[in-house]
Amino acid sequence: MRRVLVVILAGTLVLAGCTTPVTTDGPQSPDGELEIHHIDVGQADATLLIGPEGETILIDTGDYRADGEEVLAYLDEQGVERIDHLVTTHPHADHIGGHEAVIDTYETERDGIGAIYDPGATTTTNTYDEYLDAVERHDVELFEVKRGDMLPTEGPIEAEVLHPGSSKPENLNDDSIALSISFGETTYLTTGDVESGVESTLVEEYGDELEADIYQAGHHGSSTSSTEEFLSTVDPSVSVISSAGDSRFGHPHDETLERFAEHGIETYWTGAHGNVVVTTDGQRVSVQTERDRPTDAEELLELKPIKDTTEQIAVAPSAPRP
């Protein structure tokens, strides 16, 4: 029944995104600023976007071991009373670990959640089941999104789904939602945990349209992502890596940091810098960090406490429900 619910609601999102396009002579400078908060949630992902009119997008909610506590505390610090858009990049437990707690809290103690956007991928963990239980318990709208969909944002933020497409890969990482978020002349690209094969497909399908000023490194900075071809196409000035300072997977991998260094990308790593907040007025970009650390990728490489491991495990999932 849950799967049917998601598929039926998917059509509603497409209709919501089909508004009359506005033609302009060029990018318009929006009023105010967009804040992109990369929350330090260890070996996991959670990113909060706050628009100039208070519109919010929360992408993922951290690892299941924290049960949403870190993310909820951060949201409270930022005074977030409503989550307009909750994006589930994919159902691994280091990305949806706080979903149940966030949904329960915002539906009972805050001003609610506008809608949830999901790639439609499924798994058999307790964490995933608890996420869907919370959706059903509070009757939150859940949309399955595909390439070409636009999140129905109301302010000057435009968020386009670049992936997944119509095919269903066996690897859940490659089913991640990839979003291109535009604000004025500034573009932010986040790709979940997609790996090199999907990156090649994105380059082939979008080409120069993939260019972004700010790039959240795919798959926590793993060498399976952020390939040379992809980085050359995206050509970011700033990159943010979300992974633990003592990542047992060795994230970010040496090869990734070396590629970032070769491209001269200003690099931030939550494991070293803590919370990383990128702010843009649509033209200029500034970055604030919780801790003062180097932003040269080669210098960050020297900060890694452990070397890369040969073990390439995507996540540490919670146990399947019996």
N, C-alpha and C positions, 0 to 999 in steps of 0.2 A: 504493500500500500504506500509506503514512503516513496518508493521509486516512482510510482505513478503520480503521486502528488507533485514531485519535482518537475516531471516532464510536462504535466498539464499547465503548471504555472509558468513554464518557460516562455510560452507564447505571449503572455502578458507583458513580459519585460521587453520583448521585441517591439510590441505596439507602443509601449511607453517611451521607447527611444526614438520612435519615428515621428519626431516633431518637424515642423517646417524649417528647413535650413535657413540661416541668416547669411547673406553674402556680404562680405566686406572687402575693402581694397587691400587689406593686410591685417596682420595680427593687431588687436586692440590691447592697449595697456589696461589691465583691470585695476580697480580701486582696491587698495589694501594689499595684504600679503597671504601667501599660502605657506603653511608650516607643515613640514614632513618630519614626524618624530619616529626615529628608529629606536624602539625601546630595547634596552639591554635585558634580554630574557635568556641569557646563556646560550646553550646549543639549540636555538629555536628561532622563530620569527614572530614579530608583532610590530606593525607599523601603523601609526595614527596620522591621518591628514586632517588638518583643520583649515577651512577656507576663511576668507575675510569676513564672510557673513555668518560664520559659526557652523557651516555645514561640515559634517564629519564623515570620514571614511576610515574604518578600522580593517586592516588587512592582516588576518591571522591573529592568534591570541596566545602564542607561546606553548611551552611543553606541558604535558599532562601532569608531571610531578608537581608543578607549581599550582595547578588547579585554578589558574586565572588570577591568583592573588597579586602577582607582580603587575599584571596589566591593569587590573582594577585599581590598584593603588596609584598607578601612573595616571590613569584617566581621572581619578579624583583630584590629583595634584593639578591637572590642567583644567579642572572645572567642567569636564564634559558631562552634561546631563542627558544627552541623547546621542545615540549612534544612528546616523541616517542611513549608512550603508555598511554592512558587515560582509567582507569578502573572505570566502574560504578558498585559499589557493588550491589545496588538495587535502585529502583526509588523513594524512600522516599525523601522528600524535604530537609531534613537535611544532605543528602549525595550528591544530584545533584543540590543543590541550586545555585552553581556558574558555572554550566556546560555551559549555554548559553554564559555568559560573557567570560569565558575562551576560548571557541571555537571561538567566534567572534574575540577576541583580538589576539589569536595566528594565526588565519587564515588570518587576515588583517594587523596586525602590527608586527608580529614576524615571525618565520620560520615554522609555521604550527604545525599540529598534525599528527603523523604517522598513528594511528588507534585508535579506541575506542572499548572496550571490555565490553559486556553487558550480563546480565543473561537471557535476553529475557522476563523478567517480565514487565507488563504494569500497568499503573494506569491512573486516569482521572484528574490530577491536571494541573493547568497552568504551573507549574514548569516543569513537564514532557513533556508537549507539546512544550514548548519553547526550551527544550533540543533537541528534535527531529527536530524542525524547524531549529535550528542552524546546525545540522548534514546535513540536506538536502540543506540548503542554501549554505554551503561551500563544499558539496559533500565529506565529510569525510568518510572514510571506517568505517563501523560499523559491528562488529562481535559478534554473539551470541556464548558464550562459555559454555562448559559443562565439567564435571568431566573428567580428563585425558588430557585435552588440555594443551599445553604449549604456553605461550606467546612467540612470535618470537623474543626474545632478541638476540642481536648480541655480546654482551660482555660476561664477566664471570658470569653474573647473570642468574640463572635458575628460572623461575617462573611457577609453576604447579598449575592448577585449581583443587581443591579438591571437590568443590561444586559450583553450583547445579548439581544434577543428571538429569535423564530423567523425573522424576515426577514433577508436578507443585503444590506446596503447596498453600493453600489459604492465609496463612500468608506471606506477602511480605518479612518480616524479614528473614524467613526461605528459601527464594529464593536468598539470598545474595551470591555473589561470595566469596569463601574462597580461599586464595592463600597461598601456601608454597613457599617461596623465599629463594633460597640457594646461598651462596657466599662463596666459599671455604668450610670450615668445619662449617660455621655458617649458621643457619636457622632462618628465620623470618616467623611467622605465623600470618595472619590477616584474620578474619572471618566475617567481616561486622557486621550484627545484628543477625546472626543465634542464635537460642535459644536452650534449653536443648535437645529437640528431635533430632535436626540435629547433635548436638554435640555427642549424643549417637551413631548415625549412623556413624559419622566419626570415632569414636573410634572403632566401630565394623569392619568397612571396612579397616582402615589403621593401627590400633594398634600402635606399636612402631614407625611406620613411621611418626606419628604426632609429634614426639619429636621436640622441637624448643628451641633455646637459648633465643629468643626474641618473646614475644607474645603480640599482640595488643588486649587488652581485648574486648571480644565480647559485642555488644549492649551497648557501653558506660559504661561498668562496672555494668550493670543491674544484679540483682539476677536471671533473666531468663537465664543467660548464665554463662560461666566459672564455670560449675558444678565441684563437687569434682572429679568425674570420669574423666572428661575432663582434669582438671588441673593435675591430677596424671599421665595421659598419656602424655600430652604435656611436662610437667616437665620443665617449663621455668626458667631461672635464672633472667630474666628481663621482666617486663610487663609494658605497657604504656596504660593508660586509657584516652580516649578523651571524655571529657564532661565539662560542665560549672562549675565554682566554686560555683555558686548559682543555680545549676540545679533544676528546678521545679519538676523534677521526683525523686530527691534525689540521682541521680547518682554521683559517684559510690555508690551502695547500701552497707549498713553495712555488710551484709552477704558475699558479694564479697570480700571486704577488709579483713574481718576476715579469709576467706579461703586463700587469698594471704599471710596473716601473718602466718597462720599455715604451709604453704608450704615454708616459708622463701624466698618469691619472692621479689626481689628489685623492688619497685613499683613507677612509675612516673604517675602523673595525670596533664593533661594540665590545669585544673582548678586551680591547686595549683602551678605547676612548670612553666606554660606558655609553650612556644615552647620547644619541647623535641627532641633532635637530637641524634640518636644512630649511632655510627660509628664502623665499623668492617673491619679488614684487612683479614678476612676469618678465623681467629683463635681467636684473642682477640676482646673484645667488650668494648667500652667506651661510656659514656653518658654525654651530656652537656645540661643544662637547662637554660631557660631565668631567672628563679628565684630560689634562694637557699631555698629548702624546704626538709623536711625529706623524706627518701625513704623507711622507715619502714611502712608497711601498717597499723599497729596499730596506729602509730603516725599520719598518714594521716587521719585516721578515726576521730581523735580529731579536725582536721582542718575543717571538714564539717560544714558549717554555718547553715544547716537545717537538720532535721531528715528525714529518708525515708518517702515517702508518700505511701499510699496504692493504689494510682491511677497508674496503669501500662499502660501508653500510650506510644506508640513506638516513635512517632514524632509529630511535630506540622505542618501538611501539609498545603500547600496553598490551597485556595478554588478551587473546581472543576470549570472548564470552562463551562459557561452556554451553 
